[in-house]
Amino acid sequence: MSEEKEMQLSTQAMGALMMALQRSLMEQEDIVPVLEGLKFKLNDEGLVVLNPPTVMLKPDFEDA
């Protein structure tokens, strides 16, 4: 029988999840495919995301 090991999200992984949520809300898309595509690795700080999502922002202003 294998021993269960507790793991926590690193600060980086938490930020990556928040970026995925922000992207999902901004683009009005389902977050599930983004979450399914995340790759994790365990290090000393906890789980880290190897391929964090990116969010592209468009300028919200016009040049006068």
mmCIF file of the N, C-alpha and C atoms, coordinates in Angstrom:
data_MODEL
# 
_entry.id   MODEL 
# 
loop_
_atom_site.group_PDB 
_atom_site.id 
_atom_site.type_symbol 
_atom_site.label_atom_id 
_atom_site.label_alt_id 
_atom_site.label_comp_id 
_atom_site.label_asym_id 
_atom_site.label_entity_id 
_atom_site.label_seq_id 
_atom_site.pdbx_PDB_ins_code 
_atom_site.Cartn_x 
_atom_site.Cartn_y 
_atom_site.Cartn_z 
_atom_site.occupancy 
_atom_site.B_iso_or_equiv 
_atom_site.pdbx_formal_charge 
_atom_site.auth_seq_id 
_atom_site.auth_comp_id 
_atom_site.auth_asym_id 
_atom_site.auth_atom_id 
_atom_site.pdbx_PDB_model_num 
ATOM 1   N N  . MET A 1 1  ? 0.853   -1.183 0.000   1.00 0.00 ? 1  MET A N  1 
ATOM 2   C CA . MET A 1 1  ? 0.000   0.000  0.000   1.00 0.00 ? 1  MET A CA 1 
ATOM 3   C C  . MET A 1 1  ? 0.894   1.241  0.000   1.00 0.00 ? 1  MET A C  1 
ATOM 4   N N  . SER A 1 2  ? 0.593   2.189  -0.881  1.00 0.00 ? 2  SER A N  1 
ATOM 5   C CA . SER A 1 2  ? 1.432   3.374  -0.983  1.00 0.00 ? 2  SER A CA 1 
ATOM 6   C C  . SER A 1 2  ? 1.058   4.411  0.077   1.00 0.00 ? 2  SER A C  1 
ATOM 7   N N  . GLU A 1 3  ? 2.055   5.149  0.475   1.00 0.00 ? 3  GLU A N  1 
ATOM 8   C CA . GLU A 1 3  ? 1.848   6.197  1.478   1.00 0.00 ? 3  GLU A CA 1 
ATOM 9   C C  . GLU A 1 3  ? 1.393   7.475  0.783   1.00 0.00 ? 3  GLU A C  1 
ATOM 10  N N  . GLU A 1 4  ? 0.344   8.089  1.295   1.00 0.00 ? 4  GLU A N  1 
ATOM 11  C CA . GLU A 1 4  ? -0.141  9.342  0.729   1.00 0.00 ? 4  GLU A CA 1 
ATOM 12  C C  . GLU A 1 4  ? 0.729   10.483 1.219   1.00 0.00 ? 4  GLU A C  1 
ATOM 13  N N  . LYS A 1 5  ? 1.052   11.399 0.316   1.00 0.00 ? 5  LYS A N  1 
ATOM 14  C CA . LYS A 1 5  ? 1.887   12.539 0.655   1.00 0.00 ? 5  LYS A CA 1 
ATOM 15  C C  . LYS A 1 5  ? 1.090   13.814 0.411   1.00 0.00 ? 5  LYS A C  1 
ATOM 16  N N  . GLU A 1 6  ? 1.084   14.681 1.398   1.00 0.00 ? 6  GLU A N  1 
ATOM 17  C CA . GLU A 1 6  ? 0.404   15.965 1.240   1.00 0.00 ? 6  GLU A CA 1 
ATOM 18  C C  . GLU A 1 6  ? 1.253   16.888 0.386   1.00 0.00 ? 6  GLU A C  1 
ATOM 19  N N  . MET A 1 7  ? 0.577   17.672 -0.441  1.00 0.00 ? 7  MET A N  1 
ATOM 20  C CA . MET A 1 7  ? 1.248   18.656 -1.280  1.00 0.00 ? 7  MET A CA 1 
ATOM 21  C C  . MET A 1 7  ? 0.460   19.951 -1.210  1.00 0.00 ? 7  MET A C  1 
ATOM 22  N N  . GLN A 1 8  ? 1.160   21.044 -1.389  1.00 0.00 ? 8  GLN A N  1 
ATOM 23  C CA . GLN A 1 8  ? 0.524   22.355 -1.428  1.00 0.00 ? 8  GLN A CA 1 
ATOM 24  C C  . GLN A 1 8  ? 0.934   23.056 -2.706  1.00 0.00 ? 8  GLN A C  1 
ATOM 25  N N  . LEU A 1 9  ? 0.084   23.980 -3.140  1.00 0.00 ? 9  LEU A N  1 
ATOM 26  C CA . LEU A 1 9  ? 0.430   24.805 -4.288  1.00 0.00 ? 9  LEU A CA 1 
ATOM 27  C C  . LEU A 1 9  ? 1.459   25.841 -3.867  1.00 0.00 ? 9  LEU A C  1 
ATOM 28  N N  . SER A 1 10 ? 2.451   26.052 -4.699  1.00 0.00 ? 10 SER A N  1 
ATOM 29  C CA . SER A 1 10 ? 3.410   27.122 -4.452  1.00 0.00 ? 10 SER A CA 1 
ATOM 30  C C  . SER A 1 10 ? 2.726   28.453 -4.765  1.00 0.00 ? 10 SER A C  1 
ATOM 31  N N  . THR A 1 11 ? 3.354   29.537 -4.388  1.00 0.00 ? 11 THR A N  1 
ATOM 32  C CA . THR A 1 11 ? 2.834   30.866 -4.721  1.00 0.00 ? 11 THR A CA 1 
ATOM 33  C C  . THR A 1 11 ? 2.740   31.016 -6.232  1.00 0.00 ? 11 THR A C  1 
ATOM 34  N N  . GLN A 1 12 ? 3.714   30.482 -6.951  1.00 0.00 ? 12 GLN A N  1 
ATOM 35  C CA . GLN A 1 12 ? 3.715   30.545 -8.411  1.00 0.00 ? 12 GLN A CA 1 
ATOM 36  C C  . GLN A 1 12 ? 2.520   29.797 -8.979  1.00 0.00 ? 12 GLN A C  1 
ATOM 37  N N  . ALA A 1 13 ? 2.229   28.607 -8.449  1.00 0.00 ? 13 ALA A N  1 
ATOM 38  C CA . ALA A 1 13 ? 1.105   27.812 -8.936  1.00 0.00 ? 13 ALA A CA 1 
ATOM 39  C C  . ALA A 1 13 ? -0.221  28.502 -8.632  1.00 0.00 ? 13 ALA A C  1 
ATOM 40  N N  . MET A 1 14 ? -0.329  29.110 -7.470  1.00 0.00 ? 14 MET A N  1 
ATOM 41  C CA . MET A 1 14 ? -1.545  29.841 -7.128  1.00 0.00 ? 14 MET A CA 1 
ATOM 42  C C  . MET A 1 14 ? -1.745  31.003 -8.104  1.00 0.00 ? 14 MET A C  1 
ATOM 43  N N  . GLY A 1 15 ? -0.677  31.701 -8.433  1.00 0.00 ? 15 GLY A N  1 
ATOM 44  C CA . GLY A 1 15 ? -0.757  32.784 -9.408  1.00 0.00 ? 15 GLY A CA 1 
ATOM 45  C C  . GLY A 1 15 ? -1.151  32.275 -10.783 1.00 0.00 ? 15 GLY A C  1 
ATOM 46  N N  . ALA A 1 16 ? -0.636  31.118 -11.165 1.00 0.00 ? 16 ALA A N  1 
ATOM 47  C CA . ALA A 1 16 ? -0.980  30.541 -12.460 1.00 0.00 ? 16 ALA A CA 1 
ATOM 48  C C  . ALA A 1 16 ? -2.472  30.193 -12.515 1.00 0.00 ? 16 ALA A C  1 
ATOM 49  N N  . LEU A 1 17 ? -3.010  29.665 -11.426 1.00 0.00 ? 17 LEU A N  1 
ATOM 50  C CA . LEU A 1 17 ? -4.440  29.359 -11.383 1.00 0.00 ? 17 LEU A CA 1 
ATOM 51  C C  . LEU A 1 17 ? -5.273  30.635 -11.461 1.00 0.00 ? 17 LEU A C  1 
ATOM 52  N N  . MET A 1 18 ? -4.811  31.681 -10.793 1.00 0.00 ? 18 MET A N  1 
ATOM 53  C CA . MET A 1 18 ? -5.527  32.958 -10.842 1.00 0.00 ? 18 MET A CA 1 
ATOM 54  C C  . MET A 1 18 ? -5.483  33.551 -12.255 1.00 0.00 ? 18 MET A C  1 
ATOM 55  N N  . MET A 1 19 ? -4.345  33.396 -12.939 1.00 0.00 ? 19 MET A N  1 
ATOM 56  C CA . MET A 1 19 ? -4.248  33.872 -14.324 1.00 0.00 ? 19 MET A CA 1 
ATOM 57  C C  . MET A 1 19 ? -5.187  33.083 -15.223 1.00 0.00 ? 19 MET A C  1 
ATOM 58  N N  . ALA A 1 20 ? -5.295  31.775 -14.993 1.00 0.00 ? 20 ALA A N  1 
ATOM 59  C CA . ALA A 1 20 ? -6.221  30.959 -15.779 1.00 0.00 ? 20 ALA A CA 1 
ATOM 60  C C  . ALA A 1 20 ? -7.659  31.426 -15.567 1.00 0.00 ? 20 ALA A C  1 
ATOM 61  N N  . LEU A 1 21 ? -8.009  31.729 -14.337 1.00 0.00 ? 21 LEU A N  1 
ATOM 62  C CA . LEU A 1 21 ? -9.349  32.226 -14.038 1.00 0.00 ? 21 LEU A CA 1 
ATOM 63  C C  . LEU A 1 21 ? -9.587  33.582 -14.697 1.00 0.00 ? 21 LEU A C  1 
ATOM 64  N N  . GLN A 1 22 ? -8.613  34.477 -14.583 1.00 0.00 ? 22 GLN A N  1 
ATOM 65  C CA . GLN A 1 22 ? -8.743  35.809 -15.188 1.00 0.00 ? 22 GLN A CA 1 
ATOM 66  C C  . GLN A 1 22 ? -8.914  35.700 -16.697 1.00 0.00 ? 22 GLN A C  1 
ATOM 67  N N  . ARG A 1 23 ? -8.108  34.848 -17.314 1.00 0.00 ? 23 ARG A N  1 
ATOM 68  C CA . ARG A 1 23 ? -8.201  34.653 -18.766 1.00 0.00 ? 23 ARG A CA 1 
ATOM 69  C C  . ARG A 1 23 ? -9.574  34.103 -19.146 1.00 0.00 ? 23 ARG A C  1 
ATOM 70  N N  . SER A 1 24 ? -10.050 33.148 -18.389 1.00 0.00 ? 24 SER A N  1 
ATOM 71  C CA . SER A 1 24 ? -11.355 32.550 -18.646 1.00 0.00 ? 24 SER A CA 1 
ATOM 72  C C  . SER A 1 24 ? -12.460 33.594 -18.563 1.00 0.00 ? 24 SER A C  1 
ATOM 73  N N  . LEU A 1 25 ? -12.390 34.445 -17.563 1.00 0.00 ? 25 LEU A N  1 
ATOM 74  C CA . LEU A 1 25 ? -13.403 35.490 -17.393 1.00 0.00 ? 25 LEU A CA 1 
ATOM 75  C C  . LEU A 1 25 ? -13.319 36.539 -18.501 1.00 0.00 ? 25 LEU A C  1 
ATOM 76  N N  . MET A 1 26 ? -12.097 36.970 -18.826 1.00 0.00 ? 26 MET A N  1 
ATOM 77  C CA . MET A 1 26 ? -11.917 38.007 -19.843 1.00 0.00 ? 26 MET A CA 1 
ATOM 78  C C  . MET A 1 26 ? -12.356 37.537 -21.217 1.00 0.00 ? 26 MET A C  1 
ATOM 79  N N  . GLU A 1 27 ? -12.027 36.290 -21.555 1.00 0.00 ? 27 GLU A N  1 
ATOM 80  C CA . GLU A 1 27 ? -12.339 35.763 -22.877 1.00 0.00 ? 27 GLU A CA 1 
ATOM 81  C C  . GLU A 1 27 ? -13.666 35.010 -22.900 1.00 0.00 ? 27 GLU A C  1 
ATOM 82  N N  . GLN A 1 28 ? -14.341 34.964 -21.758 1.00 0.00 ? 28 GLN A N  1 
ATOM 83  C CA . GLN A 1 28 ? -15.618 34.273 -21.608 1.00 0.00 ? 28 GLN A CA 1 
ATOM 84  C C  . GLN A 1 28 ? -15.539 32.859 -22.171 1.00 0.00 ? 28 GLN A C  1 
ATOM 85  N N  . GLU A 1 29 ? -14.506 32.138 -21.736 1.00 0.00 ? 29 GLU A N  1 
ATOM 86  C CA . GLU A 1 29 ? -14.286 30.766 -22.163 1.00 0.00 ? 29 GLU A CA 1 
ATOM 87  C C  . GLU A 1 29 ? -14.294 29.836 -20.966 1.00 0.00 ? 29 GLU A C  1 
ATOM 88  N N  . ASP A 1 30 ? -14.503 28.569 -21.233 1.00 0.00 ? 30 ASP A N  1 
ATOM 89  C CA . ASP A 1 30 ? -14.489 27.545 -20.201 1.00 0.00 ? 30 ASP A CA 1 
ATOM 90  C C  . ASP A 1 30 ? -13.063 27.383 -19.659 1.00 0.00 ? 30 ASP A C  1 
ATOM 91  N N  . ILE A 1 31 ? -12.907 27.356 -18.356 1.00 0.00 ? 31 ILE A N  1 
ATOM 92  C CA . ILE A 1 31 ? -11.594 27.246 -17.736 1.00 0.00 ? 31 ILE A CA 1 
ATOM 93  C C  . ILE A 1 31 ? -11.070 25.804 -17.732 1.00 0.00 ? 31 ILE A C  1 
ATOM 94  N N  . VAL A 1 32 ? -11.953 24.834 -17.901 1.00 0.00 ? 32 VAL A N  1 
ATOM 95  C CA . VAL A 1 32 ? -11.567 23.423 -17.776 1.00 0.00 ? 32 VAL A CA 1 
ATOM 96  C C  . VAL A 1 32 ? -10.440 23.024 -18.736 1.00 0.00 ? 32 VAL A C  1 
ATOM 97  N N  . PRO A 1 33 ? -10.492 23.372 -20.027 1.00 0.00 ? 33 PRO A N  1 
ATOM 98  C CA . PRO A 1 33 ? -9.383  22.976 -20.907 1.00 0.00 ? 33 PRO A CA 1 
ATOM 99  C C  . PRO A 1 33 ? -8.036  23.562 -20.481 1.00 0.00 ? 33 PRO A C  1 
ATOM 100 N N  . VAL A 1 34 ? -8.045  24.776 -19.972 1.00 0.00 ? 34 VAL A N  1 
ATOM 101 C CA . VAL A 1 34 ? -6.802  25.398 -19.507 1.00 0.00 ? 34 VAL A CA 1 
ATOM 102 C C  . VAL A 1 34 ? -6.264  24.630 -18.305 1.00 0.00 ? 34 VAL A C  1 
ATOM 103 N N  . LEU A 1 35 ? -7.140  24.312 -17.347 1.00 0.00 ? 35 LEU A N  1 
ATOM 104 C CA . LEU A 1 35 ? -6.707  23.569 -16.162 1.00 0.00 ? 35 LEU A CA 1 
ATOM 105 C C  . LEU A 1 35 ? -6.222  22.172 -16.530 1.00 0.00 ? 35 LEU A C  1 
ATOM 106 N N  . GLU A 1 36 ? -6.901  21.518 -17.476 1.00 0.00 ? 36 GLU A N  1 
ATOM 107 C CA . GLU A 1 36 ? -6.486  20.178 -17.895 1.00 0.00 ? 36 GLU A CA 1 
ATOM 108 C C  . GLU A 1 36 ? -5.112  20.193 -18.555 1.00 0.00 ? 36 GLU A C  1 
ATOM 109 N N  . GLY A 1 37 ? -4.745  21.313 -19.168 1.00 0.00 ? 37 GLY A N  1 
ATOM 110 C CA . GLY A 1 37 ? -3.466  21.406 -19.863 1.00 0.00 ? 37 GLY A CA 1 
ATOM 111 C C  . GLY A 1 37 ? -2.286  21.783 -18.980 1.00 0.00 ? 37 GLY A C  1 
ATOM 112 N N  . LEU A 1 38 ? -2.540  22.161 -17.739 1.00 0.00 ? 38 LEU A N  1 
ATOM 113 C CA . LEU A 1 38 ? -1.445  22.566 -16.854 1.00 0.00 ? 38 LEU A CA 1 
ATOM 114 C C  . LEU A 1 38 ? -0.564  21.375 -16.496 1.00 0.00 ? 38 LEU A C  1 
ATOM 115 N N  . LYS A 1 39 ? 0.739   21.609 -16.508 1.00 0.00 ? 39 LYS A N  1 
ATOM 116 C CA . LYS A 1 39 ? 1.703   20.586 -16.118 1.00 0.00 ? 39 LYS A CA 1 
ATOM 117 C C  . LYS A 1 39 ? 2.356   21.034 -14.813 1.00 0.00 ? 39 LYS A C  1 
ATOM 118 N N  . PHE A 1 40 ? 2.388   20.143 -13.830 1.00 0.00 ? 40 PHE A N  1 
ATOM 119 C CA . PHE A 1 40 ? 2.901   20.461 -12.498 1.00 0.00 ? 40 PHE A CA 1 
ATOM 120 C C  . PHE A 1 40 ? 4.188   19.698 -12.206 1.00 0.00 ? 40 PHE A C  1 
ATOM 121 N N  . LYS A 1 41 ? 4.994   20.276 -11.339 1.00 0.00 ? 41 LYS A N  1 
ATOM 122 C CA . LYS A 1 41 ? 6.204   19.621 -10.844 1.00 0.00 ? 41 LYS A CA 1 
ATOM 123 C C  . LYS A 1 41 ? 6.319   19.953 -9.358  1.00 0.00 ? 41 LYS A C  1 
ATOM 124 N N  . LEU A 1 42 ? 6.741   19.000 -8.582  1.00 0.00 ? 42 LEU A N  1 
ATOM 125 C CA . LEU A 1 42 ? 6.918   19.213 -7.147  1.00 0.00 ? 42 LEU A CA 1 
ATOM 126 C C  . LEU A 1 42 ? 8.345   19.671 -6.877  1.00 0.00 ? 42 LEU A C  1 
ATOM 127 N N  . ASN A 1 43 ? 8.491   20.783 -6.150  1.00 0.00 ? 43 ASN A N  1 
ATOM 128 C CA . ASN A 1 43 ? 9.812   21.217 -5.689  1.00 0.00 ? 43 ASN A CA 1 
ATOM 129 C C  . ASN A 1 43 ? 9.725   21.565 -4.214  1.00 0.00 ? 43 ASN A C  1 
ATOM 130 N N  . ASP A 1 44 ? 10.744  22.186 -3.676  1.00 0.00 ? 44 ASP A N  1 
ATOM 131 C CA . ASP A 1 44 ? 10.798  22.485 -2.239  1.00 0.00 ? 44 ASP A CA 1 
ATOM 132 C C  . ASP A 1 44 ? 9.679   23.427 -1.776  1.00 0.00 ? 44 ASP A C  1 
ATOM 133 N N  . GLU A 1 45 ? 9.178   24.272 -2.692  1.00 0.00 ? 45 GLU A N  1 
ATOM 134 C CA . GLU A 1 45 ? 8.131   25.233 -2.333  1.00 0.00 ? 45 GLU A CA 1 
ATOM 135 C C  . GLU A 1 45 ? 6.729   24.660 -2.500  1.00 0.00 ? 45 GLU A C  1 
ATOM 136 N N  . GLY A 1 46 ? 6.609   23.508 -3.098  1.00 0.00 ? 46 GLY A N  1 
ATOM 137 C CA . GLY A 1 46 ? 5.311   22.893 -3.368  1.00 0.00 ? 46 GLY A CA 1 
ATOM 138 C C  . GLY A 1 46 ? 5.171   22.632 -4.849  1.00 0.00 ? 46 GLY A C  1 
ATOM 139 N N  . LEU A 1 47 ? 3.936   22.481 -5.287  1.00 0.00 ? 47 LEU A N  1 
ATOM 140 C CA . LEU A 1 47 ? 3.682   22.258 -6.718  1.00 0.00 ? 47 LEU A CA 1 
ATOM 141 C C  . LEU A 1 47 ? 3.892   23.556 -7.482  1.00 0.00 ? 47 LEU A C  1 
ATOM 142 N N  . VAL A 1 48 ? 4.596   23.483 -8.590  1.00 0.00 ? 48 VAL A N  1 
ATOM 143 C CA . VAL A 1 48 ? 4.773   24.627 -9.472  1.00 0.00 ? 48 VAL A CA 1 
ATOM 144 C C  . VAL A 1 48 ? 4.203   24.260 -10.834 1.00 0.00 ? 48 VAL A C  1 
ATOM 145 N N  . VAL A 1 49 ? 3.763   25.263 -11.575 1.00 0.00 ? 49 VAL A N  1 
ATOM 146 C CA . VAL A 1 49 ? 3.207   25.052 -12.906 1.00 0.00 ? 49 VAL A CA 1 
ATOM 147 C C  . VAL A 1 49 ? 4.314   25.285 -13.930 1.00 0.00 ? 49 VAL A C  1 
ATOM 148 N N  . LEU A 1 50 ? 4.546   24.282 -14.766 1.00 0.00 ? 50 LEU A N  1 
ATOM 149 C CA . LEU A 1 50 ? 5.605   24.375 -15.768 1.00 0.00 ? 50 LEU A CA 1 
ATOM 150 C C  . LEU A 1 50 ? 5.185   25.170 -16.999 1.00 0.00 ? 50 LEU A C  1 
ATOM 151 N N  . ASN A 1 51 ? 3.886   25.274 -17.239 1.00 0.00 ? 51 ASN A N  1 
ATOM 152 C CA . ASN A 1 51 ? 3.385   26.002 -18.413 1.00 0.00 ? 51 ASN A CA 1 
ATOM 153 C C  . ASN A 1 51 ? 2.235   26.938 -18.015 1.00 0.00 ? 51 ASN A C  1 
ATOM 154 N N  . PRO A 1 52 ? 2.540   27.982 -17.236 1.00 0.00 ? 52 PRO A N  1 
ATOM 155 C CA . PRO A 1 52 ? 1.466   28.872 -16.778 1.00 0.00 ? 52 PRO A CA 1 
ATOM 156 C C  . PRO A 1 52 ? 0.787   29.577 -17.951 1.00 0.00 ? 52 PRO A C  1 
ATOM 157 N N  . PRO A 1 53 ? -0.511  29.836 -17.820 1.00 0.00 ? 53 PRO A N  1 
ATOM 158 C CA . PRO A 1 53 ? -1.229  30.535 -18.890 1.00 0.00 ? 53 PRO A CA 1 
ATOM 159 C C  . PRO A 1 53 ? -0.800  31.998 -18.968 1.00 0.00 ? 53 PRO A C  1 
ATOM 160 N N  . THR A 1 54 ? -0.982  32.560 -20.139 1.00 0.00 ? 54 THR A N  1 
ATOM 161 C CA . THR A 1 54 ? -0.679  33.981 -20.327 1.00 0.00 ? 54 THR A CA 1 
ATOM 162 C C  . THR A 1 54 ? -1.978  34.728 -20.602 1.00 0.00 ? 54 THR A C  1 
ATOM 163 N N  . VAL A 1 55 ? -1.988  35.993 -20.275 1.00 0.00 ? 55 VAL A N  1 
ATOM 164 C CA . VAL A 1 55 ? -3.138  36.855 -20.527 1.00 0.00 ? 55 VAL A CA 1 
ATOM 165 C C  . VAL A 1 55 ? -2.643  38.031 -21.350 1.00 0.00 ? 55 VAL A C  1 
ATOM 166 N N  . MET A 1 56 ? -3.259  38.239 -22.499 1.00 0.00 ? 56 MET A N  1 
ATOM 167 C CA . MET A 1 56 ? -2.893  39.355 -23.355 1.00 0.00 ? 56 MET A CA 1 
ATOM 168 C C  . MET A 1 56 ? -3.882  40.484 -23.120 1.00 0.00 ? 56 MET A C  1 
ATOM 169 N N  . LEU A 1 57 ? -3.381  41.640 -22.772 1.00 0.00 ? 57 LEU A N  1 
ATOM 170 C CA . LEU A 1 57 ? -4.233  42.804 -22.522 1.00 0.00 ? 57 LEU A CA 1 
ATOM 171 C C  . LEU A 1 57 ? -4.200  43.738 -23.722 1.00 0.00 ? 57 LEU A C  1 
ATOM 172 N N  . LYS A 1 58 ? -5.352  44.274 -24.053 1.00 0.00 ? 58 LYS A N  1 
ATOM 173 C CA . LYS A 1 58 ? -5.445  45.261 -25.112 1.00 0.00 ? 58 LYS A CA 1 
ATOM 174 C C  . LYS A 1 58 ? -5.503  46.638 -24.450 1.00 0.00 ? 58 LYS A C  1 
ATOM 175 N N  . PRO A 1 59 ? -4.875  47.637 -25.041 1.00 0.00 ? 59 PRO A N  1 
ATOM 176 C CA . PRO A 1 59 ? -4.971  48.990 -24.466 1.00 0.00 ? 59 PRO A CA 1 
ATOM 177 C C  . PRO A 1 59 ? -6.429  49.407 -24.381 1.00 0.00 ? 59 PRO A C  1 
ATOM 178 N N  . ASP A 1 60 ? -6.774  50.003 -23.247 1.00 0.00 ? 60 ASP A N  1 
ATOM 179 C CA . ASP A 1 60 ? -8.157  50.417 -23.000 1.00 0.00 ? 60 ASP A CA 1 
ATOM 180 C C  . ASP A 1 60 ? -8.340  51.911 -23.226 1.00 0.00 ? 60 ASP A C  1 
ATOM 181 N N  . PHE A 1 61 ? -7.408  52.520 -23.930 1.00 0.00 ? 61 PHE A N  1 
ATOM 182 C CA . PHE A 1 61 ? -7.488  53.952 -24.135 1.00 0.00 ? 61 PHE A CA 1 
ATOM 183 C C  . PHE A 1 61 ? -7.129  54.287 -25.570 1.00 0.00 ? 61 PHE A C  1 
ATOM 184 N N  . GLU A 1 62 ? -7.494  55.497 -25.972 1.00 0.00 ? 62 GLU A N  1 
ATOM 185 C CA . GLU A 1 62 ? -7.166  55.976 -27.316 1.00 0.00 ? 62 GLU A CA 1 
ATOM 186 C C  . GLU A 1 62 ? -6.228  57.156 -27.172 1.00 0.00 ? 62 GLU A C  1 
ATOM 187 N N  . ASP A 1 63 ? -5.272  57.247 -28.100 1.00 0.00 ? 63 ASP A N  1 
ATOM 188 C CA . ASP A 1 63 ? -4.381  58.418 -28.108 1.00 0.00 ? 63 ASP A CA 1 
ATOM 189 C C  . ASP A 1 63 ? -5.175  59.651 -28.517 1.00 0.00 ? 63 ASP A C  1 
ATOM 190 N N  . ALA A 1 64 ? -4.958  60.734 -27.788 1.00 0.00 ? 64 ALA A N  1 
ATOM 191 C CA . ALA A 1 64 ? -5.691  61.970 -28.081 1.00 0.00 ? 64 ALA A CA 1 
ATOM 192 C C  . ALA A 1 64 ? -4.994  62.771 -29.151 1.00 0.00 ? 64 ALA A C  1 
# 
